[in-house]
Amino acid sequence: MPAAPVALQPKDLPAWRRIKWIAAASGALYGLVMRLVFGHLTELTRWLGLSRDTGDVMSTGFVLMTPVVVGALTVYVMRGIRPTWEQAIFMPWRSILLMMLGSMVTLLEGSICVILMAPAFVGLASLGGLLMKAALETTRIGTVRVGALATMPLLFTVLAGPMTSEQWQRIDRSTVIDAPPERIWSEIVDARDIRREELPATLIHLIGVPRPVEGINHMTPEGEVRNSRWERGVHFRGHVTQREEGRTIAWRYEFKPDSFPPGTMDEHVVVGGRYFDLGETRFTLTPIDAGHTRLEVQAHYRVTSGINAYAVPVAGLLGRDFVDTLLALYKRRSESAA
């Protein structure tokens, strides 16, 4: 029968506290080392002539396996005090939080990526802690086995190979506005001087995504374009692909290398980048009666990663959040003007 957990005496508590912090620091340090390794792994795979998707920070090897090993190492370091099952679940959280804090302090990651990945990392770290607890209860685990465990993210990356996939998704949102279509139309094609107080408090902006400042349509020799500006110097344009005055308008976004100044958004979530992009966005106005109009927004977005099972729902949540922000803005302005 497995031995029961050691009952700590009051005099043992200082030692227990030291051990749990050593365990947390060990797990966090390992996680940071893996972040550094995977941050440069694409350079190695390129030198070897392999696909750049074989290993990077958004690969399954790093995102799925690293937090599992962090949790397992945390519980392993605590083996001398026989951690309980509850501790095996929750102690790895401390390691993950220290790892994420360290990645932000060292500028390895920005706050947006850290916040978005926190739920997955915390859950996977608990899984690793439970697996290690089960292993400690049933077998003896030596230093060699722990060393092999630490290589799992890299081994998984090499054995699994490139697992990146591209998925296009669509967001459909709508609202009813107490204003005629022509009033709403003018607000859409000429949205100037957007103030913070006009926008609702939403998740996407709370985590650090810049807020829109203006979106103005105008004619050019190449056709109608929409110039958009966000906070912190973000700027991009949209080429109008369809326009039916007062009823529907659609545009396809164009992002340039300087659209998002350095430090504005994390590399892994920047719009128009390797991992995330926006396609066509369409606004449709449908009169309900003399004074009410339904405004519908249809937006397409792309997610490209090795963890789309997690990334796609997260992108959808943030995308709906952002579209709802725009709908609230146009509703507020149109009804105030009316």
N, C-alpha and C positions, 0 to 999 in steps of 0.2 A: 504494500500500500504506500502511496506517496506520503512523504512526511508532511505534517501540518505546518503552516506558516509559523515562524518564530514569533512569540508574543513579546513585543518590545516593552522594556521597563522604562520608567521616566528617565533614568540615567543614560539610556541608550538613544534618546530622542535626538540629541545634537549630532551623534554619529549618523543616524538615519537621515537627518536633514542634509548632511554633507554628501552622503552617498546619492541621494536623489538629485542633488544639483550637479554632482559629477556625472551622473547618468544622463541628465538632460543636456549638459554641455557636450558630452561625448557624442550623443546623437545629433545635436545641432552642428557640431564641427564636421562630422561625416557628411551631413547634408550639404553644407557649404562647399566642401571639397568636391562633391559630386556636381554641384552647380558649376563650379569652375571648370571641371573636366568636360562636362557636356557643352559648356559655352564655347570650348575650343575644339570639340570633337569633329565638327564639320570641316575644320581645316585639315585634320588628319584624314578623314574619309575622302576629301577632295584630292589630297596628295596621293592616296592609294588608288584613285580612279573610281571610287565608289559614289553612289548617289548621295547628295547632300542631305537627303531625307533619312539616311541610314541611322544617324544619331544627332539629335540636337535637343534643346531644352524642351521643345514641344513634342518629343518622341515618347512612346510608351515606356521605353527603358527608363527614362528619367522620371516622368510624371507618375507612373504607376509603381515602379519598383523602388525608387529611392525612398519615398516616405514609408513604405513597408519595412525596408531595412533599418531606417531611422528608429522606428518603433521597436523593432526586434533588438537592436543594439542597446536601446535604453533599458529594456527589461533585463537583458543579459548582464549589464553592468550592475544591476540591482540584485543579482541572483544570490549574493551572500546574505541578504536579509529576507529572502523568500517572499517576493512581492505577491500580494493577493491578486485575484482575478480582476477586481475593481481597479487596483493600481496598474495592472497590465493594460487596461483600457485607457485610463486617463493620464498616467505619467508620460506617455509618448506625446501628448498634446503640448507639454512644456517644451519638449525637444523641438517640435515643429514650430512653435511660436518663436523660440529663440533663433531657429534657422531662418525663419522669414524676416525677423527683425534684423538679423545679421546681413541678410541679402539686400535689405533696403539701406542699411547704414553703409555698406560697402559699395552701393550703387550697382550691385549685380542685377537687381530687379527694381522696378518701380512699384509704387503703392497699388496701382490698378491691378497688375498681374497678381500680386500677393493676395489681395482681397478676393479676387475671382477664384484663385486656386486653393484658398484656405479650406473650404469645406471638404474638397477631395483629399487634400493632404492630411487633414486631421483624421478623417475616417480611415484612410489607408494606414496611417501610423498606428491607430488602435488595432487594426487587423494584424499588423506586424507584431505588436506587443502581445496579443492573444496567442499568435502562433508560437512565439518564443516561450511564453508561459507554458503552453502545452508541451513543448519540446523539453523544457527543463523538468517538468513533472514526470516525464516518461523515459528520458535518456540523459546521458552525460554529453555535454557539448564542450569541446576543447577549443583552444585558441585557433588551431588550424581550421576547424569548421567555421568559426566566426570570421576568419579571414576570407574564406571562400564565400561566405554569405555577403561580405562587403563588396564583392565583385559582381554580384547578381545583376545590378542595373546595366553594367557594361556587357556582361555575357548575354543577357536577354536582348540587348540592342544588336549585337553581332549575329546571334542565332536567328532572331526574328526578321532582321533585315528591314528595309524601308517599308513602313506601314502607313505612310501618309495617304490620305484620301481627300478628295475635294467634294464638297456638298453645297449646292445652291438651295436656299430656302426662301420662303415668302412670308411677309407679315401683312395682315389685313386688319386695319383698325378704322373705326368710324365714330362720329359724334353728331348730334343734332344741334344746330346753331340757330338761335332766334334772330335771324337776319336773312335778307334776300341773297341769292347767288352772286349778284354783281358786287355786293359789298364785301363778301368773303373773298371773291376773286381778286379784288384790288389789294387785299391784305396779303394774299399768297404771293403774288408776283412782285410786290414792292414792300417787303418787310424790313423796315429801317429802324435803327436805334432801339434794338430789343434790350430791355432792361432786366436785370436779375429778378426784380420783384414781380415781373410779368410771368415768370416761369414757375411752375410748381416745384416743390422739393421732391426730387426723384432720385432713385438709386444711382442712376448712371452719372449724375452730376455730383452726388455725395461722395462717390469713390474717386473723383478727380477728373472726369472727362470734361473738357472745356464746354462752356455754354455757347449757343449761337448768338451772334451780335447783329447780323443782317443777312438777308437773302434777296437780291435784286435782279430781276430779269431785264435784259436789254438786247438790242439788235446789233449784230456785227456782220462784216462781209461774209462770214461763214454761216450765218444764221443766228437764231435766238439762243442766247446763253444765260445761265443764272450764276452770278457771282455770289459766293457765300463766304462769310467771315465768322470765325468763332473767337473766343477769348484766347489770349496768349499767342496771338499772331498766326493762328491757323487760318488758312485760306485755300479754296478750291473752287472749281466751276462745274456746272452741269450743262450739257448740250441738249437742248429741247428736241425731243424726238416726235412729239405729237402735241397739237394745241387746237382746241375747239373753244373759242372765246366764251368765257362764262360757264363752261361745262366740264372740260377736262384738260389737263396739261401733264406732260410726262417729260422727264429728262434723265439722261445717263451721266453719271459722275465721271469726272476726270481729276485724278490726283497726280501731282508732280512731286519730285524729290523734296522740294522745299515747302510742300503744303503743310507739313507738321514740323515746326522748328524743333531742334534737339531738346529733349527733356519735356516736351509737351505731352506725349503719350508713350507708353512702353512699346518696344519693338514688336512684341507679340500680339498687341491689340490695335496697333495703328491702322487706320482705315486706308485701304488701297495698298496694303503691304502684302507680304508673303502669306500671312495666315488669315487675313480678313479683308474683305472688300465689299463695296456696295454696287449693286447693279442699277436697274431702272427704278425710279420712284414715280408714282402716278397719283395725282390728286383728282378726284371726281366729285362734282357738285350735283346733287339731285334735289330739285325743289319738292317740298312736301305739301306746302300750301303757300298762301300769299306772303307769310312772314317767317317761314321755317325752312331750313335747308339741311340735308344730310351731307356732311363732308366725309368722304372716304379716302383713305391713304393705303396704297399698296406699295410695299417696298421689298426689293430683292437683295439678298446678301449672300456672300460666299464665306465658307469656313474651310480652311485647308490645314489639317494637322493629323497627327497620329492618334489623337484622343478625341475624335469627333463625337463619340458617344457622350462625352461630357461637354465639349466645347460648343457644339451646336445648340443644345438647350440653353446654355449660358448666354450665347450670342443672341438667341431669340428673346430671352428675358430682357436683356439690355436694349435690344432693338425695339421691342414693344414699348419699353419704358421711354425711349427717346421719341418715338412717334406720338405717343400719348402727350408728351411735353409740347410737341408742335401743335397737336390738335387743341390743347388747352390754350395755347397762345393765340391761335387764330380765332377760337371761340370768344375769348375774352376781348380781343381787339374789335372783332366784328360786332359783337353785341354792344360794346361801349359806344362805337361809332353810330350804330343804328339808333 
